[in-house]
């Protein structure tokens, strides 16, 4: 478990953010877990969309934010991705009652926005990407690898 990315990385445009997501996607494999954190508007969903498009080769217009339904699944011939947005989940018990942990610990690549509520579950290696909104169109991405 080791990703080769400049760390931290600053992007100055949507195109540069997409290029970073593509570089990241090339290194992820089935079963990997990526936690995304950052303030509202930092770019978690935008980065997720670019990453999902690179992973499963789908039209970006088909990739929707899972804010209201908590999770969306995307599949290609050889890879599956689960995109979670846990902003509206208030307890770990609620997350578990929804059965979402079945996708978290599976062959799906899991991309999780607002992951704080499930941190006690993560007893497996995972990546944690923090996104900071520095100025208009400028984001700083900082990656940590958690080996547990």
Secondary structure by P-SEA (a helix, b strand, c coil): cccccccccccccaaaaaaaaaaaaacccccbbbbbbbcccccaaaaaaaaaaaacccccccccccccccccccccccbbbbbbbccccccaaaaaaaccccccccccbbbbccccccccccccbbbbbbbbbccccbbbbbbbbbcc
